[in-house]
Amino acid sequence: MGLAHPEPKGFPYEEIASRICKSRSFYTEVYPGKNGCGWPRQGTLCSPGGPEGPPEPSLTAVPVAEAVGHKTLHDMTRIVAGESKGVEFHKGHAISGGDVCRLQTMGRVHVYLEQETPSGFIHENEAALAFARLMAGENVAFDETPHEGKINFRATKTGVLVLDRERQEAFNLVPDVMAASRHHGVLVEGGKELAGARAIPLYLSAENFRKAQALLAAGPLYSIAPIKPARVGVLVTGTEVFQGLIKDKFAPVIREKVECLGSQVVAVDIVPDDAERIAQSVGKMLTAGADLIVTTAGLSVDPDDVTRKGLLAAGLTDMLYGAPLLPGAMTLLGRLASPASSTRVMGVPACALFHKATSFDILLPRVLAGVDLKRADLAEMAEGGFCLNCKTCVYPKCCFGK
């Protein structure tokens, strides 16, 4: 029977579908759904086959004892609870008499035998490989041999995941296919996995295959913006620190975070809460060749918080002040003209002295990867931008910034 898609009263399905399809005119042709936006109709399966589902291919299944001497049609997985999960028999494996008992302990009473692909269908492995070749962008690799009908993607360089969210969501609206990924903007280490895709059934209908292919034709879903080492200048602001009333503890915090990402601190300066002195220090750091300047504190609402004024006096442009991220809402981003063309600027609020993870930790990898951040990008970070301030911080292995 078809799986119903109830529409809760007041939930804006049409609005969401329209948003997904905005500026994607090809999608309405590829997968026309509710109001042409590919959203499932109430009470029907998301499939061209109607309420009873899509047509299914005719497959040959036999008792395992009768399968000896024949080849398997697909990968078969063995799961040992709490211990292991993996392919026990690969597609095309010739079943021997010794395999019968193993298959039975895996819960296989019948097995499909290798055969020609039915007309009008695509085997799961063929579909997954075709999708992967279109999904993978720069600095993303995958194995050419699917496992269990699935292909996973991995980063070839350490960097920030650039995900086409709208097109991934649209792809997942096509029946019988799926793609799942890590969050857009997350830092991915080189060699680590970031996404996976597959066809859901053993054989995908040619119609759904065509729809999925058409969605992917516009370009890759996944790419990695690689982290580029920066020459960092750390500008500590605060009259109390400058006068020696308290010891600076900010510069070591910034140094540790930037060095963990392969960058080098080339200058550290401590100046009072004075806009002119801040501007002068910025000039010295530009001359020293800094291509990233990180300022600390002086970004709040107190009369002595003049870091922004000092940066603007130094020629700051493209300033973004404030972000929907807690802790660290009073963060700052911008650019300065420099002998090396352009120097990025990050202003870190004082809360980073207390909290292990703040907006700085979320934004720094993107800045080092050369990602151009706009106000809309910051606005999208609101969901997941609330840190739970756990007693034992495990960032980035948590929901903050995702």
C-alpha positions as CSV (number, residue, x, y, z in Angstrom):
1,M,0.0,0.0,0.0
2,G,1.1,3.6,-0.6
3,L,2.5,5.5,2.4
4,A,0.4,8.5,3.2
5,H,1.9,12.0,3.7
6,P,-0.5,13.7,6.0
7,E,-0.4,17.5,6.0
8,P,-0.7,18.9,9.5
9,K,-3.1,21.8,9.7
10,G,-1.3,25.1,9.2
11,F,2.1,23.6,8.1
12,P,3.4,25.5,5.0
13,Y,4.2,22.5,2.7
14,E,3.6,24.5,-0.4
15,E,5.7,27.5,0.8
16,I,8.6,25.2,1.7
17,A,8.4,23.3,-1.6
18,S,8.3,26.6,-3.5
19,R,11.4,27.8,-1.6
20,I,13.2,24.6,-2.4
21,C,12.4,25.0,-6.1
22,K,13.0,28.7,-6.3
23,S,15.3,29.5,-9.3
24,R,15.2,25.8,-10.1
25,S,12.8,25.9,-13.0
26,F,14.2,22.6,-14.5
27,Y,12.9,20.8,-11.4
28,T,9.3,21.4,-12.1
29,E,9.8,19.6,-15.4
30,V,11.9,16.8,-13.9
31,Y,9.7,16.0,-11.0
32,P,6.3,17.7,-11.1
33,G,4.5,17.4,-7.9
34,K,2.2,19.5,-5.8
35,N,1.8,22.8,-7.7
36,G,4.7,21.8,-9.9
37,C,7.2,22.0,-7.0
38,G,7.8,18.3,-6.5
39,W,6.0,18.0,-3.1
40,P,4.0,14.7,-2.6
41,R,0.3,14.8,-2.8
42,Q,-1.7,14.0,0.3
43,G,-2.4,10.3,0.6
44,T,-0.2,9.1,-2.1
45,L,3.2,7.5,-2.4
46,C,6.0,9.7,-3.6
47,S,6.3,7.7,-6.8
48,P,5.1,7.8,-10.4
49,G,3.5,4.4,-9.7
50,G,0.5,5.9,-8.0
51,P,-1.0,4.8,-4.7
52,E,0.1,1.2,-5.2
53,G,3.8,2.2,-5.6
54,P,6.1,1.9,-8.6
55,P,6.3,-1.1,-10.9
56,E,8.7,-3.7,-9.6
57,P,11.1,-5.9,-11.7
58,S,10.7,-9.6,-11.9
59,L,13.6,-11.3,-10.0
60,T,14.5,-14.9,-9.5
61,A,14.7,-16.0,-5.8
62,V,15.5,-19.6,-4.8
63,P,16.0,-21.4,-1.5
64,V,19.6,-21.1,-0.4
65,A,20.3,-24.8,-0.8
66,E,19.3,-24.5,-4.4
67,A,21.6,-21.5,-5.0
68,V,24.8,-23.5,-5.0
69,G,26.7,-23.0,-8.2
70,H,25.0,-19.7,-8.9
71,K,26.1,-16.1,-8.4
72,T,24.6,-13.5,-6.0
73,L,22.7,-10.6,-7.4
74,H,23.8,-8.0,-4.8
75,D,26.0,-7.5,-1.8
76,M,24.7,-9.3,1.3
77,T,25.4,-7.9,4.7
78,R,26.2,-9.8,7.9
79,I,25.5,-8.0,11.2
80,V,26.7,-9.2,14.6
81,A,24.9,-7.2,17.2
82,G,27.2,-4.8,18.9
83,E,30.3,-6.1,17.1
84,S,30.3,-5.8,13.4
85,K,28.5,-4.9,10.2
86,G,29.9,-5.5,6.7
87,V,29.6,-7.3,3.4
88,E,29.7,-11.0,3.8
89,F,29.0,-11.9,0.1
90,H,29.7,-9.5,-2.7
91,K,27.7,-9.1,-5.8
92,G,28.6,-11.8,-8.3
93,H,29.9,-14.2,-5.6
94,A,29.7,-17.9,-6.6
95,I,27.7,-19.6,-3.9
96,S,29.3,-22.9,-2.7
97,G,28.0,-25.6,-0.5
98,G,29.9,-24.2,2.5
99,D,28.1,-20.8,2.1
100,V,24.7,-22.3,2.7
101,C,25.0,-22.5,6.5
102,R,26.5,-19.0,6.7
103,L,23.6,-17.6,4.6
104,Q,21.1,-19.3,6.8
105,T,22.7,-17.9,10.0
106,M,22.4,-14.5,8.4
107,G,18.7,-15.0,8.1
108,R,18.7,-15.7,4.4
109,V,16.1,-18.4,3.5
110,H,16.0,-17.4,-0.1
111,V,18.5,-15.5,-2.3
112,Y,18.3,-13.6,-5.6
113,L,20.4,-15.1,-8.4
114,E,22.5,-13.0,-10.8
115,Q,20.6,-12.1,-13.9
116,E,20.4,-9.5,-16.6
117,T,19.1,-6.1,-15.5
118,P,15.3,-6.0,-16.2
119,S,14.2,-3.6,-18.9
120,G,13.3,-0.2,-17.5
121,F,15.4,-0.5,-14.4
122,I,18.9,0.4,-13.2
123,H,20.8,-1.8,-10.7
124,E,21.5,-0.1,-7.3
125,N,25.3,-0.2,-7.9
126,E,25.1,1.4,-11.3
127,A,22.8,4.1,-10.1
128,A,24.9,4.9,-7.0
129,L,28.1,5.2,-9.2
130,A,26.3,7.5,-11.7
131,F,25.1,9.7,-8.9
132,A,28.5,9.9,-7.2
133,R,30.2,11.0,-10.4
134,L,27.8,14.0,-10.6
135,M,27.7,14.8,-6.9
136,A,31.5,15.0,-6.1
137,G,33.1,18.4,-6.6
138,E,36.5,19.8,-5.9
139,N,38.6,18.0,-3.3
140,V,36.0,15.3,-2.9
141,A,36.7,11.6,-3.8
142,F,34.8,8.3,-3.6
143,D,35.4,4.6,-4.3
144,E,34.4,3.5,-7.8
145,T,33.0,0.3,-6.3
146,P,29.8,0.6,-4.4
147,H,29.4,-1.3,-1.2
148,E,26.0,-2.6,-0.2
149,G,24.6,-0.4,-3.0
150,K,26.0,2.7,-1.4
151,I,28.9,5.1,-2.1
152,N,30.5,7.3,0.5
153,F,32.4,10.5,-0.2
154,R,35.5,11.7,1.5
155,A,37.6,14.9,1.6
156,T,41.0,14.7,-0.1
157,K,42.1,17.9,1.7
158,T,41.3,19.3,5.1
159,G,38.8,22.1,4.6
160,V,35.2,23.3,4.9
161,L,32.3,21.4,3.4
162,V,30.5,23.4,0.8
163,L,27.1,21.8,0.4
164,D,24.3,22.7,-2.1
165,R,21.5,22.3,0.5
166,E,18.6,23.1,-1.8
167,R,19.6,20.7,-4.5
168,Q,20.4,17.9,-2.0
169,E,16.9,18.4,-0.6
170,A,15.4,18.4,-4.0
171,F,17.3,15.2,-4.9
172,N,15.8,13.5,-1.8
173,L,12.3,14.4,-3.0
174,V,12.8,12.0,-5.9
175,P,11.4,8.6,-5.0
176,D,13.7,5.7,-4.2
177,V,17.0,7.6,-4.0
178,M,18.8,9.2,-1.1
179,A,21.8,11.4,-0.2
180,A,22.9,12.3,3.3
181,S,25.7,14.6,4.3
182,R,27.4,16.3,7.2
183,H,26.4,19.9,7.8
184,H,27.3,22.8,5.4
185,G,30.3,24.7,6.7
186,V,31.6,22.0,8.9
187,L,35.4,21.4,9.1
188,V,36.3,18.1,7.5
189,E,39.7,16.5,7.9
190,G,41.5,15.1,4.8
191,G,40.6,11.5,4.4
192,K,37.4,11.7,6.5
193,E,34.0,10.9,5.1
194,L,31.4,13.7,4.5
195,A,28.4,12.2,2.7
196,G,26.8,9.1,1.2
197,A,24.3,8.3,-1.5
198,R,22.4,5.3,-2.9
199,A,19.4,4.0,-4.6
200,I,16.9,2.6,-2.1
201,P,15.6,-0.5,-3.9
202,L,17.8,-3.1,-5.6
203,Y,16.6,-1.9,-8.9
204,L,15.7,1.8,-9.5
205,S,13.2,2.6,-12.2
206,A,14.6,4.3,-15.2
207,E,12.2,7.1,-14.7
208,N,13.3,8.0,-11.2
209,F,16.9,7.5,-12.3
210,R,16.3,10.1,-15.0
211,K,14.8,12.6,-12.6
212,A,17.6,12.2,-10.2
213,Q,20.2,12.6,-12.9
214,A,18.6,15.7,-14.2
215,L,18.7,17.3,-10.7
216,L,22.4,16.6,-10.5
217,A,23.2,17.9,-13.9
218,A,23.4,21.5,-12.6
219,G,26.7,20.8,-10.8
220,P,28.2,19.0,-7.8
221,L,26.5,18.8,-4.4
222,Y,29.7,18.5,-2.4
223,S,33.0,20.2,-2.5
224,I,35.7,21.1,0.0
225,A,37.2,24.6,0.3
226,P,40.7,23.8,1.6
227,I,42.1,25.4,4.6
228,K,45.0,27.8,3.7
229,P,47.7,28.6,6.2
230,A,47.6,32.3,7.2
231,R,50.0,34.7,8.7
232,V,48.1,35.9,11.7
233,G,48.4,39.1,13.7
234,V,46.8,39.1,17.1
235,L,45.7,42.5,18.4
236,V,44.7,42.5,22.1
237,T,42.7,45.5,23.1
238,G,42.1,46.7,26.7
239,T,43.5,49.5,28.8
240,E,43.6,47.2,31.8
241,V,45.9,44.8,30.0
242,F,48.0,47.5,28.4
243,Q,48.7,49.1,31.8
244,G,49.6,45.7,33.3
245,L,46.7,45.7,35.8
246,I,45.8,42.2,34.6
247,K,47.8,39.7,32.6
248,D,46.8,39.0,29.0
249,K,45.4,35.6,28.5
250,F,43.7,36.2,25.2
251,A,46.7,35.9,22.8
252,P,47.5,32.3,23.9
253,V,43.9,31.3,23.3
254,I,44.0,32.7,19.8
255,R,47.4,31.3,19.0
256,E,46.3,27.8,20.0
257,K,43.2,27.9,17.8
258,V,44.9,29.3,14.7
259,E,47.9,27.0,15.0
260,C,45.7,24.0,15.3
261,L,44.5,24.9,11.7
262,G,48.0,25.2,10.4
263,S,48.4,29.0,10.6
264,Q,51.2,31.0,12.1
265,V,51.1,34.0,14.5
266,V,53.5,36.6,13.1
267,A,52.7,39.5,15.4
268,V,51.1,40.1,18.8
269,D,50.4,43.6,20.0
270,I,48.6,44.9,23.1
271,V,47.0,48.4,22.9
272,P,44.7,50.4,25.1
273,D,41.1,51.2,24.4
274,D,41.9,54.0,22.0
275,A,40.7,54.0,18.4
276,E,43.8,55.8,17.1
277,R,46.2,53.4,18.8
278,I,44.2,50.4,17.5
279,A,44.4,51.8,13.9
280,Q,48.1,52.3,14.2
281,S,48.7,48.8,15.4
282,V,46.6,47.4,12.5
283,G,48.9,49.4,10.1
284,K,52.0,47.8,11.6
285,M,50.5,44.3,11.3
286,L,49.7,44.9,7.6
287,T,53.3,46.0,7.1
288,A,54.5,42.8,8.8
289,G,52.6,40.8,6.2
290,A,49.6,39.6,8.2
291,D,46.9,38.3,5.9
292,L,44.5,37.7,8.9
293,I,44.2,40.1,11.8
294,V,42.3,38.8,14.9
295,T,41.3,41.5,17.5
296,T,40.2,40.6,21.0
297,A,37.5,42.2,23.1
298,G,36.3,45.8,22.9
299,L,33.2,44.8,20.8
300,S,30.5,45.3,23.4
301,V,28.3,48.3,24.3
302,D,30.5,50.0,26.9
303,P,31.9,53.5,26.2
304,D,35.4,52.1,26.3
305,D,34.7,49.5,23.6
306,V,36.2,51.2,20.6
307,T,37.7,48.3,18.7
308,R,35.2,48.7,15.8
309,K,36.0,52.5,15.6
310,G,39.7,51.7,15.4
311,L,39.3,49.1,12.7
312,L,37.1,51.5,10.7
313,A,39.7,54.2,11.0
314,A,42.3,51.7,9.7
315,G,40.1,51.3,6.6
316,L,37.9,48.3,7.4
317,T,35.4,47.4,4.7
318,D,32.7,44.7,4.2
319,M,32.1,44.8,7.9
320,L,29.7,42.3,9.4
321,Y,29.1,43.0,13.1
322,G,27.0,40.6,15.2
323,A,25.9,37.1,14.4
324,P,23.1,34.7,15.7
325,L,25.6,32.6,17.6
326,L,25.8,32.2,21.3
327,P,28.3,32.5,22.9
328,G,30.0,35.1,20.6
329,A,27.1,37.1,19.2
330,M,29.2,40.3,19.2
331,T,31.6,39.0,16.7
332,L,33.0,41.0,13.8
333,L,34.2,40.2,10.2
334,G,35.7,42.4,7.6
335,R,38.5,43.2,5.2
336,L,41.5,45.6,5.0
337,A,43.5,46.6,1.9
338,S,47.1,45.4,2.3
339,P,50.2,45.1,0.2
340,A,49.2,41.4,-0.3
341,S,45.9,42.6,-1.8
342,S,43.4,41.9,1.0
343,T,43.6,41.0,4.7
344,R,40.7,39.3,6.5
345,V,39.7,40.7,9.9
346,M,38.0,38.8,12.8
347,G,36.9,40.5,16.0
348,V,36.6,38.1,18.9
349,P,34.3,39.1,21.8
350,A,35.6,38.8,25.4
351,C,33.4,35.7,26.1
352,A,36.0,33.6,24.3
353,L,38.2,34.0,27.4
354,F,35.7,31.9,29.3
355,H,33.9,29.6,26.8
356,K,35.9,26.9,25.1
357,A,33.8,27.2,21.9
358,T,32.3,30.4,20.5
359,S,31.4,32.0,17.2
360,F,35.2,32.3,16.6
361,D,35.6,28.5,16.4
362,I,32.7,28.2,13.9
363,L,33.9,31.1,11.7
364,L,37.6,30.7,11.7
365,P,37.8,27.6,9.5
366,R,35.6,29.3,6.9
367,V,37.7,32.4,6.9
368,L,40.9,30.4,6.5
369,A,39.3,28.5,3.7
370,G,38.6,31.7,1.9
371,V,34.8,31.4,2.1
372,D,33.1,34.7,1.4
373,L,30.6,35.3,4.2
374,K,27.6,37.5,3.8
375,R,24.9,38.5,6.3
376,A,22.6,35.8,4.9
377,D,25.3,33.2,5.6
378,L,25.4,34.3,9.2
379,A,21.6,34.3,9.4
380,E,21.5,30.6,8.4
381,M,23.8,29.8,11.4
382,A,21.0,30.7,13.8
383,E,19.7,27.1,13.8
384,G,22.2,25.2,15.8
385,G,23.9,28.4,16.9
386,F,23.0,28.0,20.5
387,C,25.7,26.4,22.6
388,L,24.4,24.3,25.6
389,N,27.5,25.1,27.7
390,C,27.9,21.5,28.7
391,K,29.9,20.9,31.9
392,T,32.4,19.0,29.8
393,C,32.8,20.6,26.4
394,V,33.2,18.1,23.5
395,Y,33.1,20.7,20.7
396,P,33.2,20.1,17.7
397,K,31.5,16.7,18.4
398,C,28.3,18.3,19.4
399,C,25.4,20.2,17.9
400,F,26.9,23.7,18.2
401,G,27.3,25.4,14.9
402,K,25.5,22.7,13.0
